[in-house]
Amino acid sequence: MIRNKYTGEDVIFSCEVFPPKRDDDIYEIFQTLDAIEDLKPDYISVTYGAGGSNSKKTAKIASYIQNVCDVEALAHMTAVGMTRENLAERLGELQKKAVKRILALRGDKPRTMTEEEFEGREFRYASELIREIRDFGDFHIAAACYPEKHPESPDVETDLRYLKEKCDLGVEELITQMFFDNEKFYRFREKLDQIGIRASLHAGIMPITKVNQLGTSVSLSGSSVPTALSNLIAKYAEDPAGMRQAGIEYAIRQVEDLMKHGVTGIHIYSMNKADVTREIYSEIAG
Ligand code: FAD
């Protein structure tokens, strides 16, 4: 927990890492985790490769977080690429490793999967996976949410209806898609309140430390980019060190503003960069 220096309340602080593509690079992520561990985050989440690729690495890294770093691990898991049979196997494996938290997601179609395979998946939505995990028992379940709506959703109200369905199945925690405009988050939070969603809400903050980051993960997320941020990117197009610093400062300003507005959870999309996470943490921890 960190202390909100504006309200005096506790704020859940967490971050996300992803498994490296090459098996040989797994030790690099362990080093990153060693460097994050002493910030004592409330949990560290580990992503799951599209369609279940890398799932063994997710479990291995989650186990390292839980058992070596002694920090709560949150293992991501997707419906895409999952069958009932291998779900039971994956859950059993996580149980054995004492990993108790799961972020249950639908996932997206990986490039290597045909449309037919994607459409024929056993669990259609995150909610179906959540139901199955809940019935298996003994897991703390988290889910994703989208302050600017999920890109495939026709409108915010429809998206929220399905989000409520996930929460009613027993989701205890919601982690937002990255957003760069806090006003969007505040409006979303109000709507959750109005429809009776009480799960703990964690604001997903992505520090933009490289000019090309917007072209990849951000454009896929459907999150809007305010002029202030696109101006920074234009300004530092030829200055990587300047971009890094400006991106960290943007993220810090975002978090400070969220804290002033009484946010109770901050989740940093760390992109496996311990130094960036540490710089943000040291500014925001009260
Ligand atoms: P769902 O909640 O199933 O929603 C998907 C869409 O279907 C939405 O438009 C929703 O409105 C609609 N919908 C939901 N239920 C129904 C229903 N019953 N009937 C009709 N429509 C419905 N992807 C990965 O592959 N690996 C990861 O590790 C990963 N981590 C993520 C972490 C976070 C915090 C976030 C925000 C996203 C992450 N993603 C990850 C991406 C995620 O898999 C995609 O955004 C995916 O497109 C949607 O997943 P979801 O769990 O939100 O889906």
Residues whose N, C-alpha, C, O or C-beta is under 5 A from the ligand:
A	BS01	FAD	T47 Y48 G49 A50 G51 H76 T78 A104 L105 R106 G107 D108 Y125 A126 S127 A144 C145 H150 E152 S153 T158 D159 Y162 I175 T176 Q177
